[in-house]
């Protein structure tokens, strides 16, 4: 997404920068655990400089690749899972 207009009405666009490059994803907001999210995926967004977990589109790994067009970015912080993002 290229801003909040590309996300669903109840979502916001989150942007960040990692060693792998800039990325974006749509989120319905912050979370404490996966049960707080419609996507059932809650993670600390890599590279955003915040120690806050967000509802993310999808978690990823070698066994669970991202949908075509998205990239898997390694996570860190409170919940170090990798998440699917849109490269910028």
C-alpha positions in Angstrom: 0.0 0.0 0.0 1.0 3.6 -0.6 -0.8 5.2 2.3 -4.0 4.8 4.3 -6.1 5.1 1.1 -4.8 1.7 -0.1 -5.9 -0.1 3.1 -9.3 -1.2 4.2 -11.5 1.5 5.9 -10.6 0.3 9.4 -6.9 -0.1 8.7 -3.8 2.2 8.6 -0.7 2.0 6.5 2.5 1.3 8.5 5.9 2.1 7.0 9.3 1.2 8.1 12.9 0.7 7.0 15.2 -2.3 7.6 18.6 -3.4 6.3 16.5 -5.2 3.6 14.9 -1.9 2.4 11.7 0.1 3.0 8.4 -1.6 3.3 4.7 -1.1 4.1 1.8 -3.1 5.4 -1.8 -2.4 6.4 -2.8 -2.9 10.0 -6.0 -2.7 12.0 -3.9 -1.5 15.0 -1.9 -2.6 17.9 -2.2 -6.0 19.6 -1.0 -8.0 22.6 -1.4 -11.5 21.0 -2.6 -13.1 17.8 -6.2 -13.5 19.1 -6.5 -9.7 19.0 -6.2 -9.7 15.2 -8.5 -10.7 12.3 -5.4 -12.1 10.5 -4.5 -14.1 13.7 -1.0 -12.6 13.3 0.5 -10.2 15.8 4.2 -9.1 15.6 6.6 -6.3 16.3 7.1 -4.5 13.0 10.8 -4.7 12.0 12.6 -1.4 11.6 9.9 1.0 12.8 11.9 1.9 15.9 8.9 1.2 18.2 8.7 -1.7 20.7 5.0 -2.2 19.8 3.2 -5.2 18.3 0.8 -4.7 15.4 -1.8 -6.9 13.7 0.1 -7.9 10.5 -1.2 -9.4 7.2 0.6 -12.7 7.6 3.6 -14.3 9.3 6.1 -16.1 7.2 9.0 -18.6 7.2 10.7 -21.1 4.9 7.7 -23.3 5.3 5.1 -20.5 5.0 6.1 -18.2 2.1 4.4 -14.8 1.5 1.9 -14.3 -1.3 3.3 -13.3 -4.6 4.5 -9.7 -4.6 5.1 -9.6 -0.9 8.5 -10.1 0.9 9.3 -11.8 4.2 11.0 -9.5 6.6 12.7 -10.9 9.7 11.2 -9.7 12.9 12.7 -8.7 16.3 11.8 -7.1 19.5 9.0 -8.3 21.8 7.7 -10.9 19.2 10.5 -11.8 16.8 8.5 -13.5 14.1 9.0 -12.7 10.4 6.1 -10.9 8.6 4.9 -10.5 5.0 5.2 -6.9 3.8 5.0 -4.9 0.5 8.4 -3.6 -0.6 8.6 0.1 -1.3 
